[in-house]
Amino acid sequence: MTDGMQFIEVWRGGQAVMHRQKITALSSQSLAGLRPRDWDSELLHDILQSCDSMQPLFQTASYHLALLAALDRGDSEGAHNYAEWLSKHTTNYPVGIRQGLTLELCLYALRSGDLKSARRWYSESKGGLVDQSRRNLVEAELANAEGRRDDAVRLIEQARTQLSKSMDAGVAVMTADDLTNLRGRIEVKTG
């Protein structure tokens, strides 16, 4: 949506403005360094409760945020439900930011043991506006799943060097933990 259309939407008022405001408030928590599992759960719940009345872009943004929070909390049932919904609605996101979503769907598929789906989502995540540390994490997870341990370790180290350049400080905290956990899983297998 162009700046002008956003201004017109705010000027008109209504539910779309409220939806945007709530999504922005939750996203702001992450940009300020609060990791997804610690976001305001009442606000996230409220956003998800009003999803049916949202524009498709806002619905997808809401479920994307919910997926990040569920992944960070280790909520496998929630992550499954959000990933299932998102897998059918990725085109609601414009190309350029959609890649960040498909990268998260790749990560979810990897953690669910579905290498075929992970490869498909990864192929759709090329380019776009994605934190390099998050991309390296997913590539390291993919390399590990494919048995390429040396590549996985190299990608983990690359990701660590990119963390300070992340656009989203809260997701960067989650990514740092994800990298540590992945490295631990690799060491257990090779140890």
Number of C-alpha atoms within 10 A of each C-alpha: 9 7 8 9 10 13 12 11 15 15 10 11 11 10 15 15 15 14 21 18 12 16 19 12 16 20 19 16 18 23 17 11 16 21 22 26 20 13 21 13 14 9 14 19 13 12 24 16 10 13 18 11 12 18 14 15 15 20 22 24 20 26 23 23 22 25 27 22 23 21 23 20 16 12 13 16 11 16 23 18 14 22 25 12 15 22 13 10 15 19 13 16 18 12 14 13 14 21 24 23 26 24 24 23 29 29 27 23 22 20 16 13 12 14 17 12 17 26 16 14 22 22 14 16 24 16 13 13 14 19 18 18 27 26 23 22 25 28 21 27 29 24 17 20 17 11 12 13 20 13 16 25 20 12 22 24 17 16 24 20 12 16 20 13 13 18 16 20 20 22 25 26 18 21 24 18 13 18 24 13 12 19 19 12 13 18 12 9 8 8 6
